[in-house]
Amino acid sequence: MRRNTVYALAALAALAALTCVAFAGVLARPGIVGHTWDWGIPNFAEQFRDMARHHFSTWDAYFETGRYHYFKLELLYWLALWPVSVLGGEAVSKWLPLTLVFASGAALWPLARRLALPPFFAFLAAVFYAFSPYALSRVVAGHMPMLVGYVLLPVVMLAALSLLDRIAAGRPGVFRATVTTGFVLGLTSLHPGVGMSAAAMLFIAFACRFVSCPRRKALAAAFIGLGAVAVAMNIHFMAPFFGDYFGKGAIRHGWGLSVSADGDVTVDSELPRREAYHESTSQPADASFFLRLRPGMDTEYVYPIPRGLGIPWNLAALALTLGVFAYPFSRRKSPELTGLFVTALCGVLLVAGSRTLPGLVFYQLALKKTLPILFAAFSNTTRWLPLVVLPYALLLARAGAELAGAAPRPRLAAGACALAVGLFVSPFLAGGLTRPFDPERDPQPLTLHQTPINPEVASVYGFLRDRRDAFRVSYLPPIGITWPGDTDYTFEWTSAYSPKPFFMAFKTHPLAEPVFSGFYAERPSTKISRLLGLGSCRFLVYPRYEHAYTYDDFQPAFTAPAMVDGYKDYKPVFDANLARQEGLIAMPLFRDVALYKNEDFLPLVRPGDRVAAVEAVGGGYRGNAVVAALAQEIELPDYDPGTVYLRAGSDPVFLEFVAAMQGDGPAATRLLADRTGEKKLAVVRPKTRLDTPTVEFRRLGPTAIRVRVHGAKAGFPLVFQETFHTGWRALVVPRTVSELTGQGRDMAALTAAYHPFPGQGLDQAGQAELAGYVKKGLVSSLGDGANKEREAFVYGPGGKVTGETETRFAVDYVSPLTAGAIQNDNLPALGLTEAFFPSAFAPATPQAVSRPQDPAGWSAPAPGGPVALPEALHVEAYGFANAWWLPPGLVRLLPEAAPDKPGYFATRADGGLDYELLLFFAPQTSYLIGLMGSAAAYIFCLAVMACGLFAPRRREDVHA
């Protein structure tokens, strides 16, 4: 036992030394690893924590104007990084991949020893696995969650072999071993590619044992049981996925470029792109056998052979491959090794893709025809590489051990095996991570790029983070590419890691076409600020990159000063068009980073004062007609940001609904045409504005916004500038009169305790201004007056936390009245189950279907909890946003509030209504329930495994 411990420690020490050699170039260079492919390590600790928090919500509010996304697989990953995030993004980006590479080899060691490999050859297997092409490719790509799953694969197989042995021998502990195997399998789902590879390995291992083991029912039960455990651990995303996929074909996971007509990424919209991708990534069979695949971002593969070692490396690859596929001729066979050999053979065929007959049958029939979602996920065939690498590591080591045992000079044979493995992993050990990148020769940066975290980055981050107002930020230039050439800035956090939701980073948003063309076209718009305002974009950050480029060539005749990563450098055009913008005001707050403020900013929630209808002349318009109309409307002098633009369509019921929202007054019709004159749009807009109330609101997280309406006398559209989705519901919430109006509270004392926040400037209400809002009944709550504090980190070199700041206040942020709305962060917080399973208005007559805007067609539910407004009143505004038509008569169907009894509205002296709405994303309810189910599964598994650790000890104590 002691000797085995010494062997293990020596092997781990040698593996650690080799890992440090492989990462020496990364550790020696200053700067965070980034600007490369999919690398995504944040700069600052609060960004790590924000990423963990995002996983508790099924609505990604940080992404453009939001998206429904339940594939939240990385919660444990970000929670694990939370404690070390204070070390800074630079340290984490260097040491995390190093640790994972070492851990992958360390995890293979016990599996190799379990298969009776001698220590030396077990070490060779660990070296091959740790420094394999898959591991290097994942590090260069930045796929850290996939690398975590890769680390767990040997653990899955070790647990599975223990389970299979217990079943075959009829020993006790099968249930605990089943739970343990399922638990580790569930952990590999940090990325579906690795999770499916683990599942495939288990299936093959069980199938091979099923042939020879008489206890087949027990094997089948164990396999089903461990699968059920893994599914239960991930039920929070699997349940909505299956519902979406089998319900309407939506997969919520793709490149984001293949949105269908219904606004979802579906199998039908994604498959054509994925099929073309599959054709390009399928590898020749010999390349799959030798693990010498075509490098590129599309194949997600890079393994650069050191200069001068081309022939030796290929000879080593040939020798190792022959060693693996010599297994059928080995005299020492076992079900475990046979399963690994079958896994390797299947893996080679899967990586080859449709270039072999078995692969063609599997991909085009088994996946594409019967399970198209898996075809979409594995259209990049290199995602199956773990099925090749893990069996190769063990089988080549087994072949080497047998060769050394049969050779007349065992040490010489062992040395030859070590030389072959060393040559094969030389691309990793010889600096493959940081090899020089030649942009003239290599069109894609298939090597790590490190950039010191510029102090300006922390300054900009802190400025945006400390702002209390709810807004989005746009990072310039809007390129949609995460490697902006050679630059001194580390703004990867312009997307998921932004302290405020980002806007216009990708050309997939409906407003993106006019915004992008406005920045890059030959004849640009000068009113882009108005479009940005519709997305609640308040600031634009321009780090002054050396280049500005996009996927699209907006001016084919333009001669660019340079080509960057294969794209035209549009920086002169972009800078000139940016300078022409009329609504963007430069704010000289930073030395090297330009900051612009949008003077046409519109609040996240606001009332609309008119409803305009847009439709194509002659019909048959392909594309977003509302956005096309807005692109021209914003240029006109009579543009009104309060006008809510809707697509009219041809449904007579909806047309009558639109006419009712527009009112009986006169209307103006405008005919818009594109430059070719072929596409024409009609815009009908009332000349008279609606009598709209004032609203106050507070964002309560990604999935909820509390809104209080003050003084509603007639129907009006409530605009919520978040991506339209039928899952967004407007719930009328019961409150007392004092809660709805602020009457009966000591508002004067609370107003006196209010102090503006530093850094907000004029974007917050002053004390006198707030007092006026309170007097008019436009602000209904200023909190409880208790002292509160808000802490934030101070960041130093490398993003390391060097201190903390603390802001104390009694009354939270209140914005000035803008476009009929006031942001009031003193409104009540969201109760955990407040929006769960609300009641709803029910149709009372057929009129509810034919004229949904008429309250006479609806009946109110029994009072008590929140009541959902009819979905028929929920419409898409501006071609992307949510809007609800709110007729006061519908609210009046509910009980009125009293001073001592909650109700649904309070009546003002002038007859206007005050009431509260909760805008809530309904799928969040089932997602939270699913998270609770996943948490329960984790607790159950840990409890079962813990009992297994202590139960034998208790039995020994009893006998003692």
Buried (B, 14 or more C-beta within 10 A) or exposed (E): EEEEEEBBEEBBEBBBEBBEBBBBBBEEBEBBBBBBBBBBBBBBBBBBBBBBEBBBBBBBBBBBBBBBBBBBBBBBBBBBBEEBBBBBBBBBBBBBBBBBBBBBBBBBBBBBBBBEBBBBBBBBBBBBBBBBBBBBBBBBBBBBBBBBBBBBBBBBBBBBBBBBBBBBEEEEBBBBBBBBBBBBBBBBBBBBBBBBBBBBBBBBBBEBBBEEBEBEEBBEBBBEBBBBBBBBBBBBBBBBBEBBBEEEBBBBBBEBBBBBEEBBBBBEBBBEBBBEBBEEBBBBBEBBBBBBBBBBBEBBBBBBBBEEBEEBBBBBBEBBBEBBBBBEEBEEEBBBBBBBBBBBBBBBBBBBBBBBEEBBEBBBEEBBEEEBBBBBBBBBBBBBBBBBBBBBBBBBBBBBBBBBEEEEEEEEBBEBBBEBBBBBBBBBBBBBBBBEBEBEEBEBBBBBBBBBBBBBBBBBBBBBBBBBBBBBBBBBBBBBBBBBBBBBBBBBBBBBBBBBBBBBBBBBBBBBBBBBBBBBBEEBBBBBBBBBBBBBBBBBBBBBBBBBBBEBBBBEEBEBEEEBBEBBBBBEBBBEBBEEBEBBEEBEEBEBBBBBBBEBBBBBBBBBBBBBBBBBEEEEBEEBBBBBBBBBBBEEEEBBBBBBBBBBBEEEEBBBBBBBBBBEEEBEEBEBEEEEEEBEBBBBBBEEBBEBBBBBBBBBBBBBBBBBBBBBBBBBBBBBBBBBBEBBBBBBBBBBBBBBBBBEBEBEEBBEBBEBBEBBEEBBBEBEBBBBBBEEBBBBBBBEBEEEEEEBBEBBEBBBBEEEEEBEBBBBBBBBBBBBBBBBBBBBEBEEEBBBEBBBBEBBEEBBEEBBBBBEBBEBBEBEBBBBBBBBBBBBBBBBBBBBBBBBBBBBBBBBBEEEEBBBBBBBEEEBBBBBBBBBBBBBBBBBBBBEBBEEBBEBBEEBBEEBEEEEEEEEEEEE
